[in-house]
């Protein structure tokens, strides 16, 4: 079945081009032109990915994203923004965006990011153990409920951004193994990722602050010159 993408974009010409290009690539495409109607579709339709403009009438893209995540809907979201400011990027990522693209953008770059987000989402769903209900990934006192995306350590709930969550799931599906930086880039950021490789160090540092710093035994370990491993000491 073709993946379904929801485009929420108020510029009619941009929305039309996106629809044509995405349909040419084999996606099923829904289009909404304001934040309120886009949110309604996102809440009630079966969507595989959302392309979400930041500057929208009625509800801003950030508000749409905030309400989706508050409703525990974790469909991958790529923000489309004409702004190229750090504040916009940080706000979007903090509210749970999976990625962002600044207008004007190259269609091939956007398509690569779409493939990456869908691949990561599919991998996480497929990677859940099939003999547990609900499915869990765990090590020591750290646990992830794949169905609800709830992360806990020592019964304390831990809030993660979508990309932090993706990274932790990848580490846990390979627990007690060394994962290389290249493997992390491939499986968490996607084959086509061409950004800075130090993004891994940034996200590993964020994860450590949330799941290791307040606890006596660290779980995430750096393997110098190779990569990382999640394991008990």
C-alpha positions in Angstrom: 0.0 0.0 0.0 1.3 3.5 -0.9 2.4 5.7 1.9 0.0 8.6 2.6 1.4 12.1 3.1 -0.5 15.1 4.4 0.7 18.4 3.1 -0.4 21.4 5.2 0.7 24.5 3.2 -1.2 27.7 2.7 0.7 28.8 -0.5 -1.5 27.1 -3.1 1.2 27.0 -5.8 3.7 25.3 -3.5 1.1 22.8 -2.3 0.2 22.0 -5.9 3.8 21.4 -6.8 4.4 19.2 -3.7 1.3 17.2 -4.5 2.3 16.6 -8.1 5.9 15.7 -7.2 4.9 13.3 -4.4 2.2 11.6 -6.4 4.8 11.1 -9.2 7.0 9.3 -6.6 4.1 7.0 -5.7 2.8 8.6 -2.6 -0.9 9.2 -1.8 -1.3 12.9 -1.0 -3.8 14.9 1.0 -3.6 18.7 1.0 -4.9 21.3 3.5 -4.3 25.0 3.4 -4.7 26.1 7.0 -3.6 24.9 10.4 -7.1 24.1 11.8 -8.3 21.9 8.9 -4.8 20.3 8.7 -5.0 19.4 12.3 -8.4 17.8 11.9 -7.2 15.6 9.1 -4.0 14.7 11.0 -6.0 13.7 14.1 -8.5 11.5 12.3 -6.9 10.2 9.1 -4.4 7.4 8.7 -1.3 9.4 7.7 2.3 8.1 7.3 4.0 11.5 7.3 3.1 15.2 7.5 4.8 18.1 5.6 3.9 21.1 7.8 4.4 24.7 6.9 5.3 26.9 10.0 3.5 30.0 8.9 -0.2 29.0 8.5 -3.5 30.8 9.0 -5.8 29.9 11.9 -3.2 27.7 13.7 0.5 28.0 13.2 2.5 25.0 12.2 4.1 24.9 15.7 0.7 24.9 17.3 -0.5 22.1 15.0 2.6 20.1 16.0 2.1 20.8 19.7 -1.5 19.6 19.6 -0.6 16.5 17.7 2.0 15.4 20.2 -0.2 16.3 23.1 -2.8 13.9 21.5 0.0 11.2 21.5 0.1 11.2 17.7 3.7 10.5 16.7 3.4 10.4 12.9 6.7 11.8 11.4 6.5 15.6 10.8 8.8 17.6 8.6 8.5 21.3 9.0 8.6 23.6 6.0 9.7 27.1 6.8 10.7 30.3 5.0 12.6 31.3 8.0 16.2 30.3 8.5 16.6 31.1 12.2 17.9 28.9 14.9 14.8 29.8 17.1 12.4 28.3 14.6 14.4 25.1 14.3 14.7 24.7 18.0 11.0 25.5 18.6 10.0 22.9 16.0 12.3 20.2 17.3 11.3 20.9 20.9 7.7 20.4 20.0 8.4 17.1 18.4 9.3 17.7 14.8 11.4 14.9 13.2 13.1 17.2 10.7 12.9 20.6 8.9 13.5 22.0 5.5 14.0 25.7 4.8 12.3 27.3 1.8 13.3 27.5 -1.0 14.3 23.8 -1.0 15.4 21.3 -3.6 12.8 18.7 -4.2 15.4 15.9 -4.2 16.5 16.9 -0.7 12.9 17.0 0.5 12.2 13.6 -1.0 15.4 12.2 0.7 14.3 13.5 4.1 10.8 12.0 3.6 12.3 8.6 2.8 14.5 8.9 5.8 11.7 9.7 8.2 9.4 7.0 6.8 12.2 4.5 6.9 13.0 5.3 10.6 9.4 5.1 11.6 8.9 1.8 9.8 12.1 0.4 11.3 11.0 1.2 14.9 7.6 -0.4 14.3 9.0 -3.5 12.7 11.7 -3.7 15.4 9.3 -4.3 18.2 9.3 -7.8 19.6 6.3 -9.7 18.3 5.9 -12.1 21.3 5.2 -9.5 23.9 2.0 -7.6 24.5 2.4 -4.7 24.8 5.9 -4.8 23.1 8.8 -3.6 25.3 12.5 -2.9 24.8 14.4 -2.9 28.0 17.8 -3.1 29.7 18.4 -3.0 33.4 15.8 -0.6 34.8 15.3 1.2 31.5 12.2 0.3 29.5 10.4 1.5 26.3 6.8 0.6 25.6 6.7 0.7 21.8 3.0 0.9 21.6 2.7 4.1 23.8 6.3 5.4 23.2 6.6 5.7 27.0 10.2 5.6 28.3 10.9 4.9 31.9 13.9 4.3 34.1 13.5 3.0 37.6 9.8 3.7 37.2 10.5 7.4 36.4 8.9 8.7 33.2 11.4 10.3 30.8 10.4 12.7 28.0 12.3 12.4 24.7 12.1 14.2 21.4 11.2 12.0 18.4 14.8 11.8 17.3 16.1 11.1 20.8 13.5 8.3 20.9 14.5 6.9 17.6 18.2 6.9 18.7 17.3 5.1 22.0 15.2 2.5 20.2 18.1 1.8 17.8 20.5 1.4 20.7 18.1 -0.9 22.6 17.4 -3.1 19.6 21.2 -3.6 19.5 21.7 -3.7 23.3 25.0 -5.2 24.5 26.4 -4.6 21.0 28.6 -1.9 19.6 26.9 0.3 17.0 29.0 2.3 14.7 28.5 6.0 13.9 27.8 5.0 10.3 25.2 2.5 11.5 23.5 5.2 13.6 23.5 7.7 10.7 22.0 5.0 8.4 19.3 3.7 10.6 18.3 6.8 12.6 19.0 9.7 10.1 18.7 7.7 6.9 20.9 6.6 4.0 20.7 10.0 2.3 21.7 12.1 5.4 24.4 14.5 4.4 24.5 16.8 7.4 27.1 17.2 10.1 28.1 13.9 11.6 28.6 15.5 15.0 24.8 15.5 15.3 25.2 12.0 16.8 27.4 13.4 19.6 24.8 16.1 20.3 21.9 13.6 20.6 24.0 11.1 22.6 24.7 13.9 25.0 21.0 14.7 25.3 20.1 11.1 25.9 22.8 10.7 28.6 21.4 13.8 30.4 17.9 12.2 30.5 18.6 8.5 31.1 22.0 8.4 32.8 22.9 11.5 34.8 20.4 11.1 37.6 21.1 7.4 38.1 24.0 5.5 39.7 24.9 3.3 36.8 25.3 4.7 33.3 23.9 2.6 30.4 25.2 4.5 27.3 29.0 3.9 26.7 31.3 5.5 24.2 33.6 3.0 22.4 36.5 5.2 21.3 37.1 5.2 17.6 34.1 2.9 16.9 30.8 4.2 18.2 28.5 3.5 21.2 26.9 0.7 23.1 24.0 0.5 25.6 24.7 -2.1 28.2 25.0 -2.7 31.9 28.4 -2.2 33.6 
